[in-house]
């Protein structure tokens, strides 16, 4: 088993957002094993609102009922051009019925996503939303698409696992875990192995780490190329990047081609702690 918590990935089906007298809110609609029509409500109280909850309570999260809800003191939300990643503490994760951090991907360019980005930006202006980080680069992505470097509709994905020296073994374990979780495109096709799932997915691939079979030194299709040496300095300004540095580095994401992935060693206090896998789907 892969050590560490897998990042669950869901494709957005519907997005709504808005502002009420005392709060800002975003609702993310998706499909999960718990509900075909699942939903996650994210609510941020305004600083000037009547004090119904204390400012240090953080954001409020609720899925399809209040039995699946929590206030996220340890929560961070990273919003990018096509994704929303939410990191919760283990207790908060259990309360919401997730398996770990979650990423919502706007594969189908759902109406309302751009407005939600604006609302998330507003979250960050209030004390309860201080851990919300919005980094978008739609113009650069449009240039990538128009130049043919990445196909329109290619979807980003990312995973974080505990560090081990044998990176190929870490990739193999991660693929097995994602395959067992069913969190990939084409999971309903009855494949018995990760490689069979990839074969049955056809040209579109699985839109997940199952598309990646081996670790390489240079980028290639079906491969995760290691990022090291001069590239670490070029992207992150250090040879010991943190998770936040990698997730929020526009140049790093811009250089990933469709059907390929990259692997970065993540450091905490100068010590290698995690492996970060990031890629783009074939289609």
Phi, psi and omega in degrees: 000141174292131176281153182092174185262129176292148172271111176286140181238131179231143176272129180291134177253332182202144178222130174228155179200162180181189182222127174250181184303320185247000186204165169247148183212149174226134177242125181250118179261136184203176178246136181222178177290335179283320182215136174296321177248082182266166182205149172230118176266132177238123186235133178239117177289142179281151180295330182265010180280157173304137188283091174269335175224156182286154186295335182273006179287338178084208181273156177254132180238139175211134175271230188280350174203170184289347174291340177245076183209161177192164169256130190260085176295323184262016187280141166232147178233124176251120183248125177240185185301324183233005185220155170231119177250132181238122178254127181236158172291162178306320180295318180292323177300314179297319182299326181270351178082020175265172179259348183177201174303151183234142175237129176254127185247132180271068184296317188264016181051057184298135176299133179104349183292319180296321176296321179298323177300317178298319179292320176299322176300321179293326175310312188294348179275357181241154186300324180290339181255022185295340180266009177271124180240122179249119176226107180238154181211056186299324181296319179293321178294322177298320179295321178300314182296315183292334179275353180087004181288331175216137184289144172300127181101350176297137188248134177280153172215159179206151179216147177232125178230165179295148183291141166211150184295324179278091185291326177297319177296322178297318178296315180300316179295319179297316179299319179296317181294317179294321177299314180294327181287337182076013182270068177202159181290129180090017182294344182271010186266005171077024179292149181260343181219162176302318180294323177294322177299320179294317180296320181287341181287340179073206185295332182289337185073186182265357182057038182204183179294347176297340177289347187251121187257332185210162177267134179227170176272333180238147180301139177200163179294143180065017184231154172249111180274134179289142175257118181207178176060227185297330180295325177298316180294319182296317182281313195244352180075011180202156176267007178227069186288150173271170179299317181298321179300317183287313182299328187255011180271106182299316183298321178300310181293323182296332184273357179276125180273159177297143181077009181230167178216166175231155179233128182233136173281127181260133183250147171230120183055037176080006183245134178294122185237330187222163169242130182250119176252128179223141180201177174237143179290166176291325185210000000 
